[in-house]
Amino acid sequence: MSIITQAIANADREARYLSRGELETIDHFFHDGQQRLRIASILTNNVQAIVEKGSQRFWQRCAITPSNSGSERFQASCLRDQAWFMRLITYAVVVGDIDPIEASGVRGGKAMYLSLEIPLRNVAECMRCLKEVTLDMLTLEDAAEVGPYFDYLIQGLVP
C-alpha cells in the first residue's frame, strides 16, 4: 500500500482528518517522486543488461542449477523470471512501498519455486546478483533508495 493510501486508510478507519505528520509524509513522498520516477526509468531502460549480467554472475556462483543445465527452456524461464522480479522492484520504487514485492514476489514466488522444486536459496542468490548489478549502475543516493527493496525480496525468499 502506498504511503498515500496507507495514510488515508488509517485516517478513515479512525474517522479523522489526516494529521500534520501524515500530510508532511505525503508531501515528502511527492517531493521525492521525481527521484523515484527517474530511478524507475533507469531500471526499465537497463533491465535487459541487468538480467543478462545478473544471470551470468549467478551462473558463475551456482554453476549446478536447472537454469544453467544447457536447456534453453530452463534458461529462458530463468531470464523471464528475473525480468519479472525487476519489474516488481521497479513498481515498488515508484510507489515507495514493498506491497508490489510482497504479494507477488515473496508469497507468490516462494510458492511457485517450491512447487517446481527449485531451491529458494538459489532464487535468493540470483536476486542478490541482480541487486549487485543494479546498484553498480546507480549513484549512491539512488542505490540507497533501491537496495532495501531487493533486501526485502531476498530476505522473504530465504528459507
Helices and strands as residue ranges (DSSP letters): H 3-13, H 20-31, H 33-61, G 66-68, H 72-95, H 99-100, I 101-108, H 109-115, H 120-136, H 140-157
